[in-house]
Amino acid sequence: MYKKLIKPILFCIDPEKIHDLIFFLTNLVFKIPFISIIVSKLFSLKNSNLETELFGIKFPNPVGLAAGFDKNAKLFNEFSSFGFGFVEIGTVTPLSQDGNPKKRLFRLTNDDAIINRLGFNNVGVDEVVDRLKSNKNVIIGGNIGKNKKTHMNEANQDYLICFEKLFPYVHYFAINVSSPNTENLRDLQHKESLKNLLQSIQKKNQSYLSPKPVLLKIAPDLSKDELLDIIEVVKETSIDGIIATNTTLSRDNLNSSYDLINQKGGLSGKPLSDKSTAVIKFLHEKSNGSIPIIGVGGIMSPNDAIDKIKAGASLIQLYSGFVYSGPSIVKKINNAILKYRMTQ
């Protein structure tokens, strides 16, 4: 019903406007008594064989909502009712910021893809913290970044501010150095800069009685040598895992119009699928499976999810697949993972 009836209506409206409208309507609908129970029964799949323990966290299932969808932690409780095993909020920065000028979000429907150049638009860490205080047992990942106006020499401090303020309210951290929409941010993926940043975060992390898992979110556009550097830095800094991958700057083999293809920003969706899976496989093989990986990027179907798991991902995340396929995709993927696990 979603693809034939609902999606055509939604896709007639500007993508950022419809995103805001869906959030408004979801918030409104979930105020109806028992609606969360009804939605959960329709879309959730609960089975002990789906439970996944990673970084010392017991996930009810391995399918999460990727960062960028619920940037400001508005509806994480509601989205968990759609069957997600965890929700990653953000990217969050120390101060609120508007992000890049609109229009900045584009659907490439001929490619089942999205281009965004949002630029870390968010309400700032303090307001996000206030919202997370209403968490009803949802596993939350905190995706953190730097403010646009913060000089690169002071970037570490932005990450540390977010880390410290979010620490009591999230289950793990995602260090986002891979968005293409904040100028020079991807420079932080360079070996020495990255090592310095992660060492600073780990020093703060180890000052707590119970440190939180720290993961690094990387771009799909890194070379093999750069990926080997990532593995080395992850091991040297003893962080807990990698999220692979963020959006791509590549525009290879697209079928959409020239005007759409040439929009600036990161591309997500189906065209990213193979590229992301290849990065996961490379990291898994070259690290001898020693680094836990969350696979994200172009998961548009249950088969895409299984491909990520076969490549070496322990958990997966959805964004574009949720937009293009609707909420039923979460249950379908969990069913596929359950069947896959039962045959292993």
Secondary structure, DSSP 8 states (H G I E B T S, - for coil): -IIIIIHHHHTTS-HHHHHHHHHHHHHHHTTSTTHHHHHHHHH----GGG-EEETTEEESSSEEE-TTSSTTSSSHHHHHTTT-SEEEEEEE-SS-B--S-S--EEEEGGGTEEEE---S-B--HHHHHHHHTT--S--EEEEE---TTS-GGGHHHHHHHHHHHHGGG-SEEEEE---TTSTTGGGGGSHHHHHHHHHHHHHHHTTSSS---EEEEE-TT--HHHHHHHHHHHHHHT--EEEE---B---TT--S-HHHHT-SSEEEEGGGHHHHHHHHHHHHHHTTT-S-EEEES---SHHHHHHHHHHT-SEEEESHHHHHH-THHHHHHHHHHHHHHHH-
